[in-house]
């Protein structure tokens, strides 16, 4: 490279002060904030699918989410359902009935 090109590049560089750098980093989200947002999003979408289709298992829920453009593996959905004690169809049906009863009471 030409020496004048290198000199121009070094002259154009500006140093960032610590205060400016701190303000930039304060606006950047931390990794754990992204994880909590993702978990909230996935839990809401899975529970919405369960309330719409309580008879569907993890594979069918995964396929219906895929039609909406959300790619979640059946294994991930199954583990989520187990954690929420919704891994059996009868449990999902009673959960949906409880939701409907709560909506009627609150209305």
C-alpha beads as a LAMMPS data file, in Angstrom:
LAMMPS data file: protein, C-alpha beads

107 atoms
106 bonds

1 atom types
1 bond types

-500.0 500.0 xlo xhi
-500.0 500.0 ylo yhi
-500.0 500.0 zlo zhi

Masses

1 110.0

Atoms # bond

1 1 1 0.000 0.000 0.000
2 1 1 0.982 3.537 -0.499
3 1 1 2.354 5.299 2.589
4 1 1 0.043 8.280 2.124
5 1 1 -3.041 6.018 2.250
6 1 1 -1.876 4.493 5.539
7 1 1 -1.205 7.965 6.991
8 1 1 -4.700 9.125 5.985
9 1 1 -6.301 6.163 7.712
10 1 1 -4.391 6.726 10.938
11 1 1 -5.198 10.422 10.947
12 1 1 -8.957 9.777 10.560
13 1 1 -9.128 7.512 13.626
14 1 1 -10.610 9.090 16.707
15 1 1 -10.178 7.932 20.242
16 1 1 -13.311 7.241 22.256
17 1 1 -13.365 8.538 25.792
18 1 1 -14.308 6.264 28.675
19 1 1 -17.530 8.185 29.227
20 1 1 -18.555 7.762 25.596
21 1 1 -17.683 4.061 25.710
22 1 1 -19.707 3.625 28.908
23 1 1 -22.774 5.213 27.311
24 1 1 -22.455 2.916 24.294
25 1 1 -22.190 -0.195 26.494
26 1 1 -25.086 0.916 28.680
27 1 1 -27.357 0.826 25.629
28 1 1 -26.261 -2.694 24.621
29 1 1 -28.327 -5.544 26.046
30 1 1 -26.630 -8.162 28.139
31 1 1 -26.845 -11.831 27.026
32 1 1 -29.039 -12.834 29.983
33 1 1 -31.570 -10.149 28.984
34 1 1 -31.880 -11.734 25.543
35 1 1 -32.333 -15.171 27.095
36 1 1 -35.162 -14.015 29.345
37 1 1 -36.900 -12.314 26.398
38 1 1 -36.545 -15.464 24.297
39 1 1 -37.872 -17.651 27.105
40 1 1 -40.896 -15.375 27.546
41 1 1 -41.572 -15.391 23.808
42 1 1 -41.262 -19.162 23.485
43 1 1 -43.383 -19.851 26.552
44 1 1 -46.156 -17.550 25.314
45 1 1 -46.165 -19.061 21.829
46 1 1 -46.127 -22.658 23.091
47 1 1 -48.895 -21.991 25.629
48 1 1 -50.970 -20.237 22.957
49 1 1 -50.662 -23.299 20.729
50 1 1 -51.527 -25.595 23.625
51 1 1 -54.647 -23.579 24.435
52 1 1 -55.726 -23.687 20.768
53 1 1 -54.950 -27.403 20.338
54 1 1 -54.908 -29.201 23.712
55 1 1 -55.042 -32.644 22.091
56 1 1 -51.875 -32.092 20.065
57 1 1 -48.607 -33.537 21.266
58 1 1 -45.151 -32.024 21.026
59 1 1 -44.652 -33.063 17.390
60 1 1 -47.961 -31.601 16.207
61 1 1 -47.353 -28.407 18.208
62 1 1 -43.922 -28.105 16.599
63 1 1 -45.443 -28.532 13.142
64 1 1 -48.149 -25.927 13.797
65 1 1 -45.523 -23.474 15.049
66 1 1 -43.482 -24.190 11.926
67 1 1 -46.459 -23.068 9.835
68 1 1 -46.303 -19.746 11.690
69 1 1 -42.592 -19.443 10.970
70 1 1 -41.334 -20.400 14.438
71 1 1 -38.865 -23.265 14.455
72 1 1 -38.861 -25.214 17.727
73 1 1 -37.941 -28.856 18.000
74 1 1 -40.488 -31.348 19.350
75 1 1 -37.955 -32.296 22.021
76 1 1 -37.750 -28.682 23.242
77 1 1 -41.546 -28.401 23.329
78 1 1 -41.866 -31.716 25.164
79 1 1 -39.373 -30.634 27.824
80 1 1 -41.256 -27.343 28.206
81 1 1 -44.547 -29.214 28.604
82 1 1 -43.030 -31.561 31.201
83 1 1 -41.758 -28.599 33.239
84 1 1 -45.239 -27.079 33.167
85 1 1 -46.895 -30.431 33.951
86 1 1 -48.671 -30.323 30.581
87 1 1 -47.075 -33.383 29.003
88 1 1 -50.306 -35.409 28.797
89 1 1 -53.339 -34.547 26.714
90 1 1 -55.709 -34.800 29.698
91 1 1 -53.579 -32.326 31.669
92 1 1 -53.559 -29.881 28.747
93 1 1 -57.340 -30.198 28.401
94 1 1 -57.942 -29.488 32.088
95 1 1 -55.470 -26.564 31.931
96 1 1 -57.432 -25.094 29.009
97 1 1 -60.720 -25.564 30.882
98 1 1 -59.270 -23.752 33.901
99 1 1 -58.201 -20.872 31.662
100 1 1 -61.687 -20.595 30.191
101 1 1 -63.265 -20.669 33.682
102 1 1 -60.946 -17.891 34.852
103 1 1 -61.868 -15.777 31.830
104 1 1 -65.579 -16.246 32.606
105 1 1 -65.063 -15.287 36.260
106 1 1 -63.042 -12.191 35.371
107 1 1 -65.574 -11.061 32.773

Bonds

1 1 1 2
2 1 2 3
3 1 3 4
4 1 4 5
5 1 5 6
6 1 6 7
7 1 7 8
8 1 8 9
9 1 9 10
10 1 10 11
11 1 11 12
12 1 12 13
13 1 13 14
14 1 14 15
15 1 15 16
16 1 16 17
17 1 17 18
18 1 18 19
19 1 19 20
20 1 20 21
21 1 21 22
22 1 22 23
23 1 23 24
24 1 24 25
25 1 25 26
26 1 26 27
27 1 27 28
28 1 28 29
29 1 29 30
30 1 30 31
31 1 31 32
32 1 32 33
33 1 33 34
34 1 34 35
35 1 35 36
36 1 36 37
37 1 37 38
38 1 38 39
39 1 39 40
40 1 40 41
41 1 41 42
42 1 42 43
43 1 43 44
44 1 44 45
45 1 45 46
46 1 46 47
47 1 47 48
48 1 48 49
49 1 49 50
50 1 50 51
51 1 51 52
52 1 52 53
53 1 53 54
54 1 54 55
55 1 55 56
56 1 56 57
57 1 57 58
58 1 58 59
59 1 59 60
60 1 60 61
61 1 61 62
62 1 62 63
63 1 63 64
64 1 64 65
65 1 65 66
66 1 66 67
67 1 67 68
68 1 68 69
69 1 69 70
70 1 70 71
71 1 71 72
72 1 72 73
73 1 73 74
74 1 74 75
75 1 75 76
76 1 76 77
77 1 77 78
78 1 78 79
79 1 79 80
80 1 80 81
81 1 81 82
82 1 82 83
83 1 83 84
84 1 84 85
85 1 85 86
86 1 86 87
87 1 87 88
88 1 88 89
89 1 89 90
90 1 90 91
91 1 91 92
92 1 92 93
93 1 93 94
94 1 94 95
95 1 95 96
96 1 96 97
97 1 97 98
98 1 98 99
99 1 99 100
100 1 100 101
101 1 101 102
102 1 102 103
103 1 103 104
104 1 104 105
105 1 105 106
106 1 106 107
